[in-house]
Amino acid sequence: MAKFTKKAIMDCFLNMLKRKNIDRVTVTDICEECGINRNTFYYYFSDIYDVLDSVLIEETEKNINITEDATFYETYSKAASVIIEYRAAVIHVYNSRNRDIIEKYLHNTTEYLVGLFVKKYSKDHKLTEDDREYITSFYSYSIVGIVSRWIGDGMPPYDKDLIKRFSESFDATIDTMINLCEANN
């Protein structure tokens, strides 16, 4: 029952974000729409932004299933499906005073995925941990910047082309970046 209640709160929250800006969503609104009391809400979440964090984490974990033969494009497409599916909510949050929640989510998710692929592609190379961190940061910040601009533009419907383009850029340059770092050691 507890898992059902937590999920119901998260679903109510997402539905509300499709209709209005996160700055206008209140705990009272969620409680009324879910048919729960405030104590029940606060049993599961500390505030509205805690709900948002939980939604983003849960949805991303549900969509990412990384296999050994998965490409960067396939993996990032699955991760991006969360923000694409909840497009209206993401735009509302991004345009609110709490934009940093979306940016933090993008950065953490992207850094995690890029880091996995940097490790995968560099496993047979002699890189320092600083080299791996640098390469991961280089690609992560590039991708997050591109995705942030796309969200800021209202998420026009070229998301698959955008993901394909930066995935191809990653694939085309990752070996060069690894070799440059290895040569400098």
C-alpha positions as CSV (number, residue, x, y, z in Angstrom):
1,M,0.0,0.0,0.0
2,A,2.9,2.4,0.8
3,K,4.4,2.0,-2.6
4,F,1.0,2.6,-4.2
5,T,0.5,5.8,-2.2
6,K,4.0,7.2,-3.1
7,K,3.4,6.4,-6.7
8,A,0.0,8.1,-6.7
9,I,1.5,11.2,-5.2
10,M,4.2,11.2,-7.9
11,D,1.6,10.7,-10.7
12,C,-0.7,13.5,-9.3
13,F,2.3,15.8,-9.3
14,L,3.2,14.9,-12.9
15,N,-0.3,15.5,-14.1
16,M,-0.4,18.9,-12.3
17,L,2.9,19.9,-14.0
18,K,1.4,19.3,-17.3
19,R,-1.2,21.9,-16.5
20,K,0.7,24.5,-14.5
21,N,4.1,25.8,-13.5
22,I,5.8,24.1,-10.6
23,D,5.8,27.4,-8.7
24,R,2.0,27.2,-8.6
25,V,1.8,23.5,-7.5
26,T,1.2,23.2,-3.7
27,V,1.2,20.3,-1.3
28,T,-2.5,21.1,-0.7
29,D,-3.2,20.8,-4.4
30,I,-1.5,17.4,-4.5
31,C,-3.3,16.2,-1.4
32,E,-6.7,17.3,-2.7
33,E,-6.1,15.7,-6.1
34,C,-4.8,12.4,-4.6
35,G,-7.4,12.3,-1.8
36,I,-4.8,12.1,0.9
37,N,-4.0,14.3,3.9
38,R,-0.9,16.4,4.4
39,N,0.6,14.0,6.9
40,T,0.5,11.3,4.3
41,F,2.3,13.5,1.8
42,Y,5.0,14.5,4.4
43,Y,5.5,10.8,5.3
44,Y,6.9,10.2,1.8
45,F,8.2,13.6,0.7
46,S,9.7,16.7,2.4
47,D,8.4,19.1,-0.3
48,I,7.4,19.5,-3.9
49,Y,11.0,19.4,-5.1
50,D,11.6,16.1,-3.3
51,V,8.7,14.7,-5.3
52,L,10.3,16.0,-8.5
53,D,13.6,14.4,-7.7
54,S,12.0,11.1,-6.9
55,V,10.1,11.2,-10.2
56,L,13.2,11.9,-12.3
57,I,15.2,9.3,-10.6
58,E,12.5,6.6,-10.7
59,E,11.6,7.2,-14.3
60,T,15.3,7.3,-15.4
61,E,16.1,4.0,-13.6
62,K,13.1,2.4,-15.2
63,N,14.1,3.4,-18.7
64,I,17.8,2.7,-18.6
65,N,18.9,-0.9,-19.0
66,I,22.5,-0.8,-20.1
67,T,23.8,-3.9,-21.8
68,E,27.3,-4.7,-22.9
69,D,26.5,-4.1,-26.6
70,A,24.4,-1.0,-26.1
71,T,25.5,2.1,-28.1
72,F,25.8,5.5,-26.6
73,Y,22.9,6.7,-28.8
74,E,20.6,3.8,-27.6
75,T,21.5,4.4,-23.9
76,Y,21.1,8.2,-24.0
77,S,17.9,7.9,-26.0
78,K,16.4,5.8,-23.2
79,A,17.5,8.3,-20.5
80,A,16.2,11.2,-22.6
81,S,12.8,9.5,-23.0
82,V,12.0,10.7,-19.4
83,I,12.3,14.4,-20.3
84,I,10.6,13.9,-23.7
85,E,7.7,12.0,-22.1
86,Y,7.2,14.7,-19.5
87,R,7.9,17.6,-22.0
88,A,5.4,20.0,-20.6
89,A,6.4,19.4,-17.0
90,V,10.1,19.8,-17.8
91,I,9.5,23.1,-19.6
92,H,7.5,24.4,-16.7
93,V,10.2,23.5,-14.2
94,Y,13.0,24.8,-16.5
95,N,11.2,28.1,-16.8
96,S,10.6,28.4,-13.1
97,R,12.9,29.8,-10.5
98,N,14.0,26.2,-9.8
99,R,15.7,25.5,-13.1
100,D,18.6,24.1,-11.3
101,I,16.6,20.9,-10.5
102,I,16.5,20.1,-14.2
103,E,20.1,21.1,-14.8
104,K,21.2,19.0,-11.9
105,Y,19.2,16.0,-13.2
106,L,20.7,16.5,-16.7
107,H,24.2,16.8,-15.4
108,N,24.0,13.8,-13.0
109,T,22.4,11.5,-15.6
110,T,24.7,12.6,-18.4
111,E,27.8,12.3,-16.3
112,Y,26.8,8.9,-15.2
113,L,26.1,7.6,-18.7
114,V,29.2,9.3,-20.3
115,G,31.3,7.9,-17.5
116,L,30.2,4.4,-18.2
117,F,31.1,4.7,-21.9
118,V,34.4,6.4,-21.1
119,K,35.3,3.5,-18.9
120,K,34.1,1.0,-21.6
121,Y,36.1,2.6,-24.4
122,S,39.3,3.2,-22.3
123,K,39.5,-0.1,-20.5
124,D,42.5,-1.2,-22.6
125,H,44.3,2.2,-22.3
126,K,46.6,3.5,-19.6
127,L,44.6,6.5,-18.4
128,T,44.7,8.2,-15.0
129,E,41.6,8.7,-13.0
130,D,42.0,12.4,-13.7
131,D,42.1,11.7,-17.4
132,R,38.8,9.7,-17.2
133,E,37.2,12.5,-15.1
134,Y,38.4,15.1,-17.6
135,I,37.0,13.2,-20.6
136,T,33.7,12.5,-18.8
137,S,33.4,16.2,-17.9
138,F,34.3,17.4,-21.3
139,Y,31.5,15.4,-23.0
140,S,29.0,15.8,-20.1
141,Y,29.2,19.6,-20.1
142,S,28.9,19.7,-23.9
143,I,25.8,17.5,-24.0
144,V,24.2,19.2,-21.0
145,G,24.7,22.6,-22.7
146,I,23.1,21.4,-25.9
147,V,20.2,19.7,-24.1
148,S,19.7,22.8,-21.8
149,R,19.5,25.1,-24.9
150,W,17.0,22.7,-26.5
151,I,14.8,22.8,-23.4
152,G,15.2,26.6,-23.2
153,D,13.9,26.8,-26.8
154,G,10.7,25.0,-25.7
155,M,11.9,21.5,-26.7
156,P,11.1,21.6,-30.4
157,P,10.4,18.2,-31.9
158,Y,13.9,17.5,-33.2
159,D,14.9,15.6,-30.1
160,K,15.9,12.3,-31.9
161,D,18.0,14.2,-34.4
162,L,19.7,16.1,-31.5
163,I,20.5,13.0,-29.6
164,K,21.7,11.3,-32.7
165,R,24.0,14.2,-33.5
166,F,25.7,14.5,-30.2
167,S,25.9,10.7,-29.9
168,E,27.7,10.6,-33.3
169,S,30.0,13.4,-32.2
170,F,30.8,11.4,-29.0
171,D,31.4,8.2,-31.0
172,A,33.6,10.0,-33.6
173,T,35.9,11.7,-31.1
174,I,36.1,9.5,-28.0
175,D,38.9,7.3,-29.3
176,T,40.9,10.5,-30.3
177,M,40.3,12.0,-26.8
178,I,41.4,8.8,-25.1
179,N,44.5,8.5,-27.2
180,L,45.5,12.1,-26.6
181,C,45.2,11.7,-22.9
182,E,47.1,8.4,-23.0
183,A,49.9,10.0,-25.0
184,N,50.2,12.9,-22.5
185,N,50.9,10.5,-19.6
